[in-house]
Amino acid sequence: MKLKQLALLITALLLWAHTGNSQNRAWEVAVAGGGAHNFLTPLHISQSDAADIELRAKYCTEPFNPPVYYDIRVSTWQSEKGWELKFTHHKLILDNPPPEVQRFSITDGYNLLTLNRLWLVYGLTLSAGAGLVITHPESTIHNVPYPEDRGIFDEGYYISGSVVEAAVTKRYYFTKKWFILGEGRVTASYVEVPVANGEAQVPNVALHGLLGLGFKIR
């Protein structure tokens, strides 16, 4: 993300982390990497000067190519229940474009910002939640590129839709405060993003696998 968006995210995390009753409350911060398998979903592109384009879209994520796939989260616990604010930099790259589409990707990215409820069950963390999808669409359709200097702060970002998710996470503490986490997660989202002379409807259903490092604040 650009520095402005990253600063806003960090500010939001800090404000959220200091709200509510802090008695007997534990806090965790973690950063993770990984990747995602994107299931086939419909893609609908409508433009005022051309016929609609519809296809079953196949997306790849290329998680290790810049900008990389990553995840940042802040969690708070009381007893065996908690809350979590999570930001995941997901990416979509259309892998089966029709001839009319020279480029269609959301790589900087298809960002998932979610608030999740947490439950500790037999050493596993179960979570479910919902949130917003913040996109940075990049496309060229009928040889006409969409400008990437619009949207939030004129840097190409849009609040484009919503997402729901569910996950299972395991934490392995190797000191009293530091831990490694592994997570499996499924997300389902729907967004509408601008394209040249129109818009695209871009739902996504994905299975995510993550591995990260975390720190227990107290």
PyMOL commands that set and color helices and strands:
alter all, ss='L'
color gray80, all
select helices_A, chain A and resi 3-17
alter helices_A, ss='H'
color red, helices_A
select strands_A, chain A and resi 26-38+41-47+50-57+59-60+70-78+81-94+101-121+124-135+138-141+144-145+158-173+178-195+198-216
alter strands_A, ss='S'
color yellow, strands_A
deselect
rebuild
show_as cartoon
